[in-house]
Amino acid sequence: MPLYTYTCPECEIEVEELRPSWRADEPVECPVCHGLCARGLSAFSIRSRSAPAPVYASPQQVARALHGPGCPCCIPRRRS
């Protein structure tokens, strides 16, 4: 069931409501003033099942990317 956002013109608050799409345009009662909230625009996210796995960098790769080549703290230390 989609999540819709409704805005109360009196209180200026946003109310989120899970509703079937066929009831999306019906107004919602404001929990504060009990007026009618009109449906507004809401952002959504799409997640694909075939999305690639995230790639994580090692701490050494992050340090090299942040500090750049020749940084004294990023130079590999020699074993004595």
Residue, then its C-alpha position, 0 to 999 in steps of 0.5 A: m500500500p502506498l504512503y501518501t502525504y497530506t497537508c492541513p491548510e489550517c495547522e500547516i502540518e503534514v500527515e502521512e497515511l497508508r492508503p490504497s491508490w483508489r482512495a489517494d485523493e480523498p481528504v484526511e482528517c487533521p489530528v490537531c484541528h480535525g479539519l480536512c487535509a489535502r493530498g500533497l506531493s511526496a517523494f518516493s524511492i525505487r529499489s531494484r532487486s538486481a541492484p549491484a552490491p555496494v562497494y566498500a573502500s578500505p581505510q587505506q584507500v580512503a586515506r589515499a583519496l583524501h590526502g593525495p599522493g606523497c602525504p607523509c601519513c599515507i606513505p607505507r612504513r618500512r619494516s626495520 
